[in-house]
Amino acid sequence: MRGRAVRTAAKRTARAVAEPVDPGHRRRIHSVSFDASEDDWIDALVDLLSEAGYPKAGRSEIIRVGLLGLQDALAGRTRAEILKFFVLRDAERLLASLDGTPRLPFD
């Protein structure tokens, strides 16, 4: 019983947060909601990266990388092309959900 209490206490220990070097350059926190399949997919990616020893494995890093990919995909597009990009993505997701083929992070 005593060993269990020690392990539980060790899990609750928080890391100290370093102050930003440039106080004017703080990251802003945004809340994002995911459906269950998206949540599982992100967790699977975090697990994969963690198991591989990737030092930045975490949900925030995955979202940041996704945003960089989105910026690349939309670079140089007109407003109409950006709208079309999102409409087509929604249509692809709808068709995939009707087909019953989930997208896995490892495919």
C-alpha positions in Angstrom: 0.0 0.0 0.0 2.8 2.4 0.9 4.6 1.8 -2.4 1.4 2.6 -4.3 1.0 6.0 -2.5 4.5 6.9 -3.5 3.9 6.1 -7.1 0.7 8.1 -7.1 2.4 11.1 -5.5 5.2 10.9 -8.1 2.7 11.0 -11.0 1.2 14.3 -9.6 4.5 16.1 -9.5 4.3 19.0 -12.0 7.2 20.3 -14.0 8.3 23.9 -13.5 7.3 26.1 -16.4 10.1 28.2 -17.7 9.5 31.9 -18.3 9.5 32.9 -22.0 12.8 34.6 -23.1 10.8 37.3 -24.8 7.9 38.2 -22.5 6.2 39.9 -25.5 6.2 36.6 -27.4 3.8 34.4 -25.5 1.9 31.5 -27.0 -1.9 31.9 -26.9 -4.0 29.0 -25.7 -6.9 28.0 -27.8 -9.5 25.3 -27.0 -10.3 22.8 -29.7 -13.0 20.2 -29.6 -12.5 16.8 -31.4 -15.0 14.1 -32.0 -14.2 10.7 -30.6 -12.5 9.3 -33.7 -10.4 12.4 -34.2 -9.4 12.3 -30.5 -8.4 8.6 -30.8 -6.4 9.4 -33.9 -4.5 12.2 -32.3 -3.8 10.0 -29.2 -2.6 7.2 -31.5 -0.1 9.7 -33.1 1.1 10.9 -29.7 1.6 7.2 -28.6 3.5 6.5 -31.8 5.8 9.5 -31.4 6.3 8.9 -27.7 7.2 5.2 -28.3 9.7 6.3 -31.0 11.3 8.7 -28.5 10.2 11.9 -30.3 10.9 14.6 -27.7 8.0 16.9 -28.8 5.3 14.2 -28.8 2.1 15.8 -27.7 -1.2 17.0 -28.9 -0.1 20.6 -29.3 2.8 19.6 -31.5 0.5 17.5 -33.7 -1.9 20.5 -34.1 1.0 22.9 -34.9 2.4 20.5 -37.6 -1.1 20.2 -39.0 -1.4 24.0 -39.2 1.9 24.3 -41.0 0.6 21.7 -43.5 -2.6 23.7 -43.9 -0.6 26.9 -44.4 1.4 25.2 -47.2 -1.7 23.8 -48.8 -3.5 27.1 -48.9 -0.4 29.3 -49.8 -1.1 31.4 -52.9 -4.7 30.4 -53.2 -7.5 32.9 -53.8 -10.4 33.2 -51.3 -12.6 31.2 -53.6 -10.0 28.4 -53.9 -9.6 28.3 -50.1 -13.4 28.0 -49.7 -13.4 25.2 -52.3 -10.6 23.4 -50.5 -12.7 23.2 -47.3 -15.9 22.3 -49.1 -14.1 19.4 -50.9 -12.5 18.2 -47.7 -15.9 18.1 -46.0 -17.3 16.2 -49.0 -14.4 13.7 -48.8 -15.0 13.1 -45.1 -18.7 12.6 -45.6 -18.1 10.1 -48.4 -15.5 8.3 -46.2 -17.9 8.1 -43.3 -20.6 6.6 -45.6 -18.1 4.1 -46.9 -17.2 3.1 -43.4 -13.5 3.4 -43.9 -11.8 5.3 -41.1 -8.5 7.0 -41.7 -5.7 5.7 -39.6 -2.6 7.7 -38.8 -0.4 4.9 -40.0 -1.7 4.5 -43.6 
